[in-house]
């Protein structure tokens, strides 16, 4: 018979209970992500600081079990190739076990940031998205929809001048509802 200390058993129980409670929602839609996405007015002067600043919003997010590991994964991804896709947009993204279900946050930097973008232009809009490793197929679809939404020039312009987070999300939701 294996003997387990009470603290070990309690920790294991807490982990299993938390994991079951925070399982990925199979019905999470792109629109759900947009409706709930925080919007941060970025004040950072560098790409790395902007990534840190935006990732901080996930400290209060129960779907992200370890924000420090999440941020490390974002930085590791940036080392492979910049997520600055051009047209003033960056889409840092990861699939990691520390993310239990889809999360999305937007950052806006009116002055623009050097993001090592493919077109070598400053980034004004950052969309940070993550999912669990078990959501690989859905993640690609969400990522594609996000990029498609942000590629629209009128959407980017309106997002830069949106008066607040509610107006910012409304612009994204309007675009998501319209046929492409």
N, C-alpha and C positions, 0 to 999 in steps of 0.2 A: 504494500500500500504506500502511495506517495503522500508525504506529509507536506502541506502547504501552510506557510505562516498566514495568519489572519490578514495581515497588511497586504501580502501578495495576492490573496484571494479577493480581498476588497478592491484592490487596484484593478485586477483582471475583470471583476464584475463591473466596476465603473466604466472601464474601457469598452466592454461588450455592450453595456447598456447605452452608452453614449453613441457608439457606432451604429447601433440599431436605430436609435432615435434620429440620427443625422445621416441616414442613407440617402443616396441620390434620388431626387424626385424624377421619376421617368416622364413626368408630364411638364417639366420645365420647358417653357417656350422662349423663343427669342424675345417676344414682346414682354414676357415676365422679367427677363433679365434687364431690358431697357427700363421698365417701370420702376425697378428697385435699385438701379445703379446710382451710386453716389457720384457727384460731380465736384471735382476739386479745382479751385483756382490755384494753379501752380505758381509758386514764387521762387522756385529753385533756379539756380544759374547754370547747372550742369545736368546732363542726361542722368548720371547715376543718382544725383540728389533728387531729381524729379521722379525717378523710379521708386526711390525710398519714400518720398512724400506721398505718392499715390498708393503704394502698398500699405501704408499706415492705416488707411481706412478699413482694411481687412482685420485689424486687431479686434474690432468689435463684432466681427462676422463669425458666427459659430461654424460656418461651412469651411473655414480655414483653420485647421487644427494647430498649425505652427507657421506663423507669419515670417519668422526668421528663415526657415527652410524654404518657404515660398519665395522670399526675396532672393535667396541664394540661387534658386532655380531660374528666376527671371534673369539674374546677372549671368548665369552660365549660358542661358539661351542667347543673350546679347553677345557673348563672346564668339558664338558660332557664326552669327551674321546679325547685323542690326535689324531690329523690327521696325525701323523707320522705312515705311514702304514708299515714301515720296508723297507729293502733293500736300505737304504740311501735316502728314498723319503718321503716327507710330502705333503699332498694335503689339505690345509685349504680351506674350502668351505662353502658358505652360500647362502640361498635364502631369500631376504629381499625386502621390498617395495622401499628402497632407491637406489636399483639397477634397472635401467630401462631395460637393455638388458645385455646379456652375456658379461662378462669381464674375462680376464685371464692374469696373469703375472707370470713370472718364476723368481726364485732366485737361485743363485748358490753360494755355500759356500765350496770351496775346502778343508778347514780344518775340516769341519763338525760341526754340532751343536747338543747339547743335546736337543731332541725334545720330550722326554718321549715316544719314538717310541715303537710300539708293540714288536719289536725284541731287544729293548734296545741298538740299534746301532746308531751312529751319523747320522744326516741327511745332505746330500750334495746338494740335489735338492729339491726345494720347488715350487709347482705349486698352485698358489692361484686363485681360480675360484669362480665366483658368478653369480647369475641371479636374475631376479625378481620372486616374488612368483607365478606369473601367468605362469611361464615357468617350473613348477615342473617336468612334464613328460620329456621334452626335456633336462632338467638339469641332470636328472639321466643318460640319454644316453650319454651326453657330459662328465659327470664325469666318467662313465664306460670306455669310449674310452680313456680318458686321463690316467686313471690308467693302462689300458691295454697297452698303448703306453710306459709308464714309467716302466712297469714291465720287459721289454726286457733288459737283461743285457748289450747287445752290445750298445743299445741306451743310457743307463745311462752312460756307459763308454765314449762314444763319446761326450755326452753332457758335461761331466766334462772337457774334453780337447778341446772343440770347441774354436776356436780362437776369436770369437766375436759373437754378438747377431744374425747377419745374418746367420752365420754358424750353430749356435744353433738351430734357427728356421728351417733351411734347413734339419737338421737331423730329426727333428720332422715331418716335412712335408713328407719327404721320407718314414718314417715309416708309417705315416697315409695313404699314397698312396699304400703301399704294402699290399697284402692279408695276413690276420692273420692266 
